């Protein structure tokens, strides 16, 4: 599994925005689909909310990638 550390400079970033910012998906539509299909977990729990606020310390995982937000 590929691991990446993503640095954000704001209090939080929405889940779909994080996926685009990290380059995991190319479009908002791809992010929406991945999230709605249950392919994305936040801190070990499947998350289907596109607008979920991701803060430093959170870990977002997809089938082949782990994003640690700082």
N, C-alpha and C positions, 0 to 999 in steps of 0.2 A: 504494500500500500504506500502510495506517495504521500508524504507529509509536507505541508507548507505552513509557514507562519505568515499571517496577514496582519499588517499594522494599519490600524485606523486612527484617525486624528479627531474623531468626533465621539460623543458619548455612546452612540450606538449606530448600527447600520442595519437596514432591513435585510432579511434573509435573501430575498431574490436579488437585491442589490449586491450583496456580498458575493453571490455566485458569479455575477457578471464582473465585479471588481477583481475577483481572484482569477478570472479567465477560465473558469470551469465550464461556463456556457457562453455562447456568443450573443444571445438575445434574451430579452425579457420573456418571450414566449417559451424558449427552451427552459428557462428557470422555472416558469410556472408549471410546465409539464412535469419536470423532474420532481418538484415539490408535491404536486397533486397526486403523482403516482406512488408517493411514499418512499422515494429513493433517497431522501435527505433526512438525516438525524441531527438533532441538536442536543449536545450533552448526553448522548446515548439513547434518546427517545425520538421516535419517528415524529417529524413535524410536517404538517400539511398547511401551515399558515404562511403565506408568502410574505406577509408584513411583520412576521415575528422579529422583535428587536434583538439583535445580536450585539453583545457587549464584550469588551476585553475580558478574557478568561474563558469565554465560551469555546466549545469545540464542535465544529460542523463536519459531519462525515457523509460521504457518498460512497457508492460501491468500491471505487478504486483510489479515493483521495480523502485525506484528513486535513482540515483547515483549522489551525489554532489561531484564534483572534487575540491580538495584543494591542 
